[in-house]
Amino acid sequence: MSLHSDLLAQARHLARRESKRPRQASLRRSVSASYYAVFHMLIDEATRRMMSGNDRKPLRRCLARGFSHRNMHRVAMQFAGQFAGGGVSPKLRPGLNGLPLQPDLVALARS
């Protein structure tokens, strides 16, 4: 099971474990685990698209260490503003190969 799947399972467990009157600490940890699940899922998807194949897994792990919250947030802000006339930075355009952003990715960036 992947890290992001484990984090999502943990988030669900924390959110549901006290059904009548959940503690704030459990709910906050659930939200935090959900955030990190999305963060690690995006990194996993990005590195798999850059380097596919099981034999390249060690390289993907090294590449994954280069992702930061700050830079991912900046890119998300650009993706979220793309349909509002903001556009994507010239540095990011070559990586898109002239393709439009997927609506699901834009929706995620806006959230």
C-alpha positions as a Python dict, from the first residue, in 0.01 Angstrom:
ca = {
    (1, 'M'): (0, 0, 0),
    (2, 'S'): (128, 350, -81),
    (3, 'L'): (200, 621, 174),
    (4, 'H'): (-87, 836, 50),
    (5, 'S'): (-329, 542, 82),
    (6, 'D'): (-210, 475, 436),
    (7, 'L'): (-250, 842, 528),
    (8, 'L'): (-602, 851, 386),
    (9, 'A'): (-695, 537, 581),
    (10, 'Q'): (-556, 698, 896),
    (11, 'A'): (-758, 1015, 829),
    (12, 'R'): (-1078, 813, 792),
    (13, 'H'): (-1005, 622, 1111),
    (14, 'L'): (-943, 940, 1309),
    (15, 'A'): (-1256, 1108, 1173),
    (16, 'R'): (-1484, 812, 1253),
    (17, 'R'): (-1343, 666, 1573),
    (18, 'E'): (-1550, 886, 1807),
    (19, 'S'): (-1888, 887, 1636),
    (20, 'K'): (-2097, 1058, 1905),
    (21, 'R'): (-1873, 1343, 2013),
    (22, 'P'): (-1539, 1351, 1832),
    (23, 'R'): (-1250, 1527, 2000),
    (24, 'Q'): (-1106, 1831, 1825),
    (25, 'A'): (-762, 1671, 1832),
    (26, 'S'): (-890, 1369, 1636),
    (27, 'L'): (-1064, 1588, 1379),
    (28, 'R'): (-760, 1812, 1336),
    (29, 'R'): (-528, 1515, 1293),
    (30, 'S'): (-773, 1372, 1039),
    (31, 'V'): (-763, 1693, 835),
    (32, 'S'): (-384, 1702, 858),
    (33, 'A'): (-350, 1340, 747),
    (34, 'S'): (-587, 1412, 456),
    (35, 'Y'): (-374, 1707, 347),
    (36, 'Y'): (-57, 1497, 355),
    (37, 'A'): (-234, 1217, 165),
    (38, 'V'): (-311, 1459, -119),
    (39, 'F'): (42, 1604, -104),
    (40, 'H'): (206, 1261, -132),
    (41, 'M'): (-43, 1140, -396),
    (42, 'L'): (43, 1437, -619),
    (43, 'I'): (416, 1371, -576),
    (44, 'D'): (368, 1001, -651),
    (45, 'E'): (167, 1075, -965),
    (46, 'A'): (416, 1336, -1086),
    (47, 'T'): (721, 1116, -1035),
    (48, 'R'): (551, 816, -1200),
    (49, 'R'): (475, 1028, -1506),
    (50, 'M'): (836, 1145, -1522),
    (51, 'M'): (992, 802, -1460),
    (52, 'S'): (776, 499, -1517),
    (53, 'G'): (869, 137, -1449),
    (54, 'N'): (940, -59, -1132),
    (55, 'D'): (1314, -57, -1201),
    (56, 'R'): (1313, 324, -1165),
    (57, 'K'): (1149, 328, -821),
    (58, 'P'): (1475, 430, -643),
    (59, 'L'): (1509, 723, -885),
    (60, 'R'): (1148, 826, -821),
    (61, 'R'): (1218, 835, -447),
    (62, 'C'): (1513, 1068, -505),
    (63, 'L'): (1306, 1287, -735),
    (64, 'A'): (1021, 1300, -482),
    (65, 'R'): (1253, 1462, -227),
    (66, 'G'): (1280, 1764, -457),
    (67, 'F'): (913, 1857, -414),
    (68, 'S'): (833, 2121, -153),
    (69, 'H'): (508, 2246, -6),
    (70, 'R'): (591, 2604, -101),
    (71, 'N'): (662, 2531, -467),
    (72, 'M'): (363, 2301, -502),
    (73, 'H'): (146, 2575, -351),
    (74, 'R'): (279, 2827, -603),
    (75, 'V'): (206, 2596, -894),
    (76, 'A'): (-142, 2522, -756),
    (77, 'M'): (-212, 2895, -737),
    (78, 'Q'): (-118, 2931, -1103),
    (79, 'F'): (-329, 2631, -1202),
    (80, 'A'): (-625, 2763, -1001),
    (81, 'G'): (-604, 3102, -1170),
    (82, 'Q'): (-567, 2964, -1521),
    (83, 'F'): (-937, 2985, -1606),
    (84, 'A'): (-972, 3322, -1431),
    (85, 'G'): (-735, 3485, -1680),
    (86, 'G'): (-427, 3434, -1464),
    (87, 'G'): (-248, 3188, -1689),
    (88, 'V'): (42, 2957, -1624),
    (89, 'S'): (396, 3085, -1584),
    (90, 'P'): (622, 3063, -1891),
    (91, 'K'): (849, 2831, -1689),
    (92, 'L'): (566, 2577, -1653),
    (93, 'R'): (433, 2590, -2009),
    (94, 'P'): (694, 2355, -2164),
    (95, 'G'): (599, 2087, -1910),
    (96, 'L'): (239, 2096, -2030),
    (97, 'N'): (340, 2018, -2391),
    (98, 'G'): (75, 2258, -2519),
    (99, 'L'): (-203, 2062, -2352),
    (100, 'P'): (-473, 2230, -2143),
    (101, 'L'): (-485, 2161, -1772),
    (102, 'Q'): (-719, 1881, -1672),
    (103, 'P'): (-1035, 2022, -1508),
    (104, 'D'): (-995, 1784, -1211),
    (105, 'L'): (-645, 1915, -1150),
    (106, 'V'): (-769, 2275, -1166),
    (107, 'A'): (-1051, 2191, -921),
    (108, 'L'): (-798, 2036, -683),
    (109, 'A'): (-573, 2341, -714),
    (110, 'R'): (-865, 2569, -630),
    (111, 'S'): (-952, 2375, -316),
}
